[in-house]
Amino acid sequence: MFKHHIFICTQSKPPMVPSCGGTGSAEILDMFRKEVFNAGLEKDVMVSSSGCVGLCTRGANVIVYPSGKWYTAVKAEEVKKIVDEHIVAGNVVENRNDPVEDTLKMEAAMFQQRIKSMMADAGRL
């Protein structure tokens, strides 16, 4: 249906707890929508907020599908470049401080293990 789907984590957590929401991801979400609309791509690109993706200390986290590319620590000034280069031109934005796929998988698995432990402790597993 859509050529791309961009997810921006907007999860907020209590003060002093790392979260994408605490890094201004709501503004990042709005900026992605604006750039997609300005490029005339709203029929081909869906922009959505998401809950926690598990890499809270790396926020704001942005995931672009169908490529599955994760952009971490996204700042407002990078949004246009991501839309122009990745979405419009089809080239993943390089030269960022994004972790390699194996690191992302490891960190996400550690997050999932913490969730599993908390659910077990609460009797919900």
N, C-alpha and C positions, 0 to 999 in steps of 0.2 A: 504494500500500500504506500508506505513512505520510503523514499530512497535512504533517508537517514533518520535516526531518532537520537536526540541528544538528551541525556539525563544529567541534571545538576543536583547533587545532594544538598538539601536545605535543612537537614536535621539540626535542631538546636538542642543543647543540653544545658544543665545548670552552669552558672558561672564557675569559672576555673576548671571546667571539664572541656577538653578539646572537642570541637565539633565544626562541621562545615558551616553551619549557621552562624557560628561565632566569628567566621572569617569573612562574612559579607556575601555569602552565596546567594541570598535573595536578590541582591543587586546584580550578581553574575547571571542569574536566571533571566532577569528582565533584560539585560544587555544582549544575551543570546537571542531572545525573542525579537528584540529590536533589529539586530543585525540580519536575522533570517528574513524578517518582514522587509527591511530595506533592500535586501538582495532579491526580493520577489520570489522567495522559495517556500512560502508557507504551505503550498500544496504538496511539496516534496519533502519537507523537513518538519518533524514534530519535535518540539522542545518541551520537556516535562521536568518537574521537580521530582526528586526521589527522597525516600527516607535514607537512613544510614546505610552506607556501602561498606563500612567497616574499617576505613583507613582515616579515622578522625583526625589524627595528627598531621595528615597530609592535605587537609582541606584548603580551599574548596576543590572538591573532586567532581570531575566532569567525565562522563563516559559516552562515547559516540558509537552507535551501532549503525550498520551491521559489522563494521570493522572490529568492534570491541576494544577500541583504543581508549585507554585511561589517561586523562590529563590531570595531574595533581598540582595543588597549590596554585590554582588558576587565579590570576589577578584581572581586574577590570580591563587593563590596557592590553591584555592578550586575546580577548574575546573576538574582536574583529579579525585578527590574524588567523585564529582557529577556523572561523567561518569561511574566510576568503581562501585559505590554503587547503584545509581539510575538506570542507563541505563543497565549496565551489570548484576548486582545482583538483580535488581528489588526492592530495598529498598530505600525509600525516605531518604535523608540525614537529620538526626535529629541533635539536639543540635546546631542549628544555631539560629541567632536572627531574624528569619522570623516571621512576624506578623501572627496571626491566621486569618482564612478565613473571619470572620466577619469584622475584621479591614481592610483587603484588599478590601472587597466589599464596605465598608463605604468610604474609601479614593478614590477608583475608582469612586464611585457615586458622590462625591464632585467634582472631576476633570471633570466628564461629565457635571455637573451642570454649572461649570465655562465656559466650551466650549459652552454649550447651550446659556448662557447669552451673551457671546461674539458674537455668531452668530446672536442672536436676535438684539443686539445693532448695528450690521453691516447690518441689514435688510436681512439676509440670511436665516431666518426661517419663 
